[in-house]
Every structure is written in C-alpha cells, then in structure tokens.
C-alpha cells in the first residue's frame, strides 16, 4: 500500500538500508506524501505503532480497507505520482 501512495519511491529516500532498521527501531516512520487521504494516513499510523499489541489486527485492517474502498470509484484508478526506477 505504501508503494501505491508514494508512486514507488523508497520510503526513507536515500537513507542507506542498513540505517533504516535503527531509525524504525527508534520510532522513525516514512513521511506520506501530500494528498494521501486522512483515513489512509490514520490506518498507516496505526500499523506503524511501535508496540505490536497497539497495531490493528488483520480483521481490523480488512474492515478498514473495505470501508475506505467503499468510497472509491472502481472505474477510476487512484492518482499517484510518477513511478521512479529502482536501481
């Protein structure tokens, strides 16, 4: 899902992979681009809770995503930024 809303950009930009683990362990989370709907932001923040017991269950995720998708036009794909090449 993060890849869909970021247009394929790396979550922590140019931060070296070996540094990302320590950043996340210390509470850092990737920034979401402007224009990401608030319900998705809220869900992402809940999933990124430091303590696993504070994260939503799979059943809660399914319910939340169904609610969010219920408001989408199935004929219109979501708008995302240009996809960047990974390399």
Backbone torsions as a table, in degrees:
resi	resn	phi	psi	omega
1	UNK	NA	-39.3	-179.9
2	UNK	-60.9	-40.9	179.2
3	UNK	-61.2	-37.7	-179.6
4	UNK	-64.5	-40.7	-177.0
5	UNK	-85.3	-14.3	179.5
6	UNK	-103.2	3.4	-179.5
7	UNK	66.8	24.5	178.0
8	UNK	87.0	2.8	178.8
9	UNK	-70.9	152.2	178.2
10	UNK	-65.7	135.1	-177.3
11	UNK	-56.7	-36.8	-179.0
12	UNK	-112.1	25.3	176.4
13	UNK	59.9	-126.5	-175.2
14	UNK	-94.0	11.9	178.3
15	UNK	-64.7	130.2	179.4
16	UNK	-58.9	141.6	-177.6
17	UNK	-52.2	-41.0	-177.5
18	UNK	-67.4	-19.1	178.9
19	UNK	-87.3	-25.8	-175.9
20	UNK	-60.6	-41.0	-179.8
21	UNK	-56.4	-46.5	-179.5
22	UNK	-69.8	-33.7	176.5
23	UNK	-62.5	-48.4	-179.4
24	UNK	-64.4	-41.4	178.9
25	UNK	-61.7	-29.1	179.4
26	UNK	-91.4	7.1	173.6
27	UNK	104.2	-2.9	178.8
28	UNK	-70.2	143.1	176.1
29	UNK	-134.1	152.1	-179.6
30	UNK	-66.7	149.2	176.8
31	UNK	-78.4	141.2	174.6
32	UNK	-93.8	141.0	-178.6
33	UNK	-66.1	156.5	174.5
34	UNK	-59.0	146.4	178.5
35	UNK	94.6	-8.2	176.6
36	UNK	-72.0	126.5	-177.6
37	UNK	-57.5	144.2	-177.1
38	UNK	-57.1	-40.8	178.5
39	UNK	-59.2	-37.1	177.4
40	UNK	-68.9	-41.8	177.5
41	UNK	-56.9	-45.9	-179.4
42	UNK	-61.7	-42.6	-179.7
43	UNK	-66.3	-43.6	178.3
44	UNK	-60.4	-45.6	180.0
45	UNK	-60.8	-40.2	178.7
46	UNK	-64.0	-41.1	179.9
47	UNK	-68.3	-24.9	-178.7
48	UNK	-91.1	8.6	178.6
49	UNK	-54.7	138.4	-177.7
50	UNK	-60.5	-43.0	-179.2
51	UNK	-89.3	125.1	179.3
52	UNK	-54.6	-33.2	-178.2
53	UNK	-70.7	-13.4	177.3
54	UNK	-95.1	-2.3	178.6
55	UNK	-87.3	152.4	178.3
56	UNK	-67.4	151.0	175.8
57	UNK	-76.1	168.2	177.2
58	UNK	-59.5	-40.9	179.0
59	UNK	-63.1	-40.1	178.0
60	UNK	-66.2	-37.4	177.1
61	UNK	-63.6	-45.4	179.2
62	UNK	-58.6	-46.1	179.5
63	UNK	-60.7	-47.8	-178.7
64	UNK	-62.8	-43.3	-179.5
65	UNK	-67.3	-39.2	176.6
66	UNK	-61.6	-41.4	178.4
67	UNK	-63.2	-43.7	-180.0
68	UNK	-66.6	-42.3	-179.2
69	UNK	-70.7	-23.0	177.8
70	UNK	-61.3	-25.9	179.5
71	UNK	-92.3	3.2	-178.0
72	UNK	-92.9	149.8	173.3
73	UNK	-86.8	110.6	-175.6
74	UNK	-62.6	-22.2	-179.9
75	UNK	-83.4	-15.6	-176.7
76	UNK	-111.9	113.2	179.0
77	UNK	-67.1	152.8	178.8
78	UNK	-65.1	149.0	177.9
79	UNK	-85.5	128.5	176.5
80	UNK	-132.4	167.0	177.6
81	UNK	-73.5	174.9	178.7
82	UNK	-65.0	139.3	-179.6
83	UNK	-76.3	131.9	179.2
84	UNK	-97.5	144.9	177.1
85	UNK	-73.5	135.5	174.3
86	UNK	-88.6	136.4	-179.9
87	UNK	-163.3	NA	NA
